[in-house]
Amino acid sequence: MKIKVTSFNWDSGNIEKCQKHGLSVGLIESFFKQKDIFIAPDVKHSVKEQRFIAIGKTNNGRPIFVAFAYRKNSVRPISARYMHNKEIRKYEEEFSKN
């Protein structure tokens, strides 16, 4: 799935939640500018609003996972973290098939 991102919606809550996992605002915003990220609906967490997950690699090649809401071309990150080893293996297996 591809999305068009023209802005980001940050507040103290989502900034703090992402930073506690070692990811900065700049790193997350640059992540969404990349072409090789995988985006899918997050059906399990789309109760109040439609949510999505994005997985891919940072500019320095480290795999990350981002949960976010998408509203009128604006991304509101909910949580972001580096992927665990098991997730990295699954991600690399899936994308090596393409």
C-alpha positions as CSV (number, residue, x, y, z in Angstrom):
1,M,0.0,0.0,0.0
2,K,1.3,3.5,-0.8
3,I,0.3,6.7,0.9
4,K,1.0,10.3,0.2
5,V,2.5,12.2,3.2
6,T,2.4,15.9,3.3
7,S,2.7,16.4,7.1
8,F,3.1,14.8,10.5
9,N,0.9,15.2,13.6
10,W,3.1,15.2,16.7
11,D,2.3,15.9,20.3
12,S,4.1,15.3,23.6
13,G,2.5,11.8,24.0
14,N,3.5,10.3,20.7
15,I,7.0,11.9,20.7
16,E,7.7,10.5,24.1
17,K,6.4,7.1,23.2
18,C,8.6,6.9,20.1
19,Q,11.7,8.4,21.8
20,K,11.6,5.9,24.7
21,H,12.3,3.2,22.0
22,G,15.3,5.2,20.7
23,L,13.6,6.7,17.6
24,S,13.6,10.5,17.0
25,V,11.0,12.6,15.2
26,G,13.5,13.2,12.3
27,L,14.2,9.5,11.9
28,I,10.6,8.6,11.7
29,E,9.7,11.4,9.3
30,S,12.6,10.4,7.0
31,F,11.5,6.8,7.2
32,F,8.1,7.7,5.6
33,K,9.9,9.4,2.7
34,Q,11.5,6.2,1.6
35,K,10.2,4.1,-1.3
36,D,10.8,0.6,0.2
37,I,8.5,0.5,3.2
38,F,5.6,-1.9,3.6
39,I,2.3,-0.4,4.8
40,A,-0.7,-2.4,5.8
41,P,-4.0,-1.8,7.7
42,D,-3.8,-2.6,11.5
43,V,-7.2,-4.2,11.8
44,K,-6.8,-5.3,15.4
45,H,-6.2,-1.7,16.6
46,S,-8.6,0.1,14.3
47,V,-11.5,0.4,16.7
48,K,-11.8,4.2,17.1
49,E,-10.0,5.2,14.0
50,Q,-8.3,3.4,11.1
51,R,-4.7,2.6,11.9
52,F,-1.8,1.2,9.9
53,I,1.6,-0.4,10.4
54,A,4.7,0.4,8.4
55,I,7.8,-1.7,8.4
56,G,11.1,-1.1,6.6
57,K,14.6,0.1,7.3
58,T,16.0,3.4,8.4
59,N,18.5,5.2,6.2
60,N,21.3,3.4,8.0
61,G,19.7,0.0,7.4
62,R,18.2,-0.8,10.8
63,P,14.7,-2.4,10.6
64,I,11.8,-0.5,12.3
65,F,8.1,-0.9,13.0
66,V,5.8,2.1,13.1
67,A,2.1,2.1,14.1
68,F,0.3,5.2,12.9
69,A,-3.0,6.8,12.0
70,Y,-3.4,8.5,8.6
71,R,-5.6,11.5,8.1
72,K,-5.8,13.6,5.0
73,N,-2.2,13.0,3.9
74,S,-1.0,13.5,7.5
75,V,0.7,10.7,9.5
76,R,0.2,10.6,13.2
77,P,2.7,8.2,14.6
78,I,1.3,6.2,17.6
79,S,4.3,4.1,18.4
80,A,7.7,3.3,16.8
81,R,10.4,0.9,17.7
82,Y,13.3,-1.1,16.3
83,M,12.2,-4.6,15.2
84,H,13.2,-7.6,17.3
85,N,15.4,-10.3,15.8
86,K,12.5,-12.7,15.1
87,E,10.6,-9.9,13.3
88,I,13.7,-9.0,11.3
89,R,14.1,-12.6,10.1
90,K,10.5,-12.7,9.1
91,Y,10.7,-9.3,7.3
92,E,13.8,-10.3,5.4
93,E,12.3,-13.7,4.4
94,E,9.2,-12.0,3.0
95,F,11.0,-9.3,1.1
96,S,13.7,-11.6,-0.3
97,K,10.8,-13.4,-2.2
98,N,10.1,-10.3,-4.3
